[in-house]
Amino acid sequence: MKRAALFTALMLSLSACAVTDSAGLNAESANEYRSMVAAAAKKGQIDTQSATAKRVHTVFRRLVPHADAANRTGHPFQWEMTVFRDNELNAWAMPGGKMAVYTGIVEKLKLNDDEIAAIVGHEMTHALLEHTKKESNRNFGIGLAAQIGSGILQATTGVDGNLIDTGLGLAVNLGLDKPFSRDAEREADIGGMRLMAQAGYNPEAAVTVWQKMNRLSNNNDVFTKILSTHPTNNERIRNLQNELPKVMPLYRQSIGAK
């Protein structure tokens, strides 16, 4: 029991030391972002002139003031948007507001401006809620606890803790990591819908994005539901539809409608 207590104290001490600092993470992300954009520019992958790129930047600029107003991190963001000429259906945001949208997601799904706002607002919310920082700190704690748990097991019973690593890893992955990631996605969906409504984009478009995604790539089978880090498309659609009555008044107010 004394040895177990020492292991627990060590875990708490190391976890406290490993907590990611927001300002440091934002600065590190900004450096990584600049390097990534510079490398892509050398390959001619940065799109600034197409109609798609111009639409994305227009939507982005309109959302930024509302994202700034929603920032509760204690650190102002220097928002940046880069449009990558790439067929991938992808968009992302780094800590501190460094963002990217791939032309593939706009052009393959034939997104209108409201639907682009849903994508951009979703990614902005990931940054505003500091999901990257929370997940990195949480994953460190889970990994450390698993390692120390194995050490306690071996110290108290003589059983090699490595024998359970595979099973424990799977249990942690399915029981802890995946639900957290899905929760983060749900939060980003709802937060993005709120931002787009405040900026005067119809939040109903957040639903149609995933209806379009369903037609292109249906991920609603049981296997995907268990193993995916993201909610299924149908889950997203239901959650967003349930949220619409709360955000439609914000949209009507933003466009001056009664």
Disulfide bonds with the S-S distance in Angstrom:
none
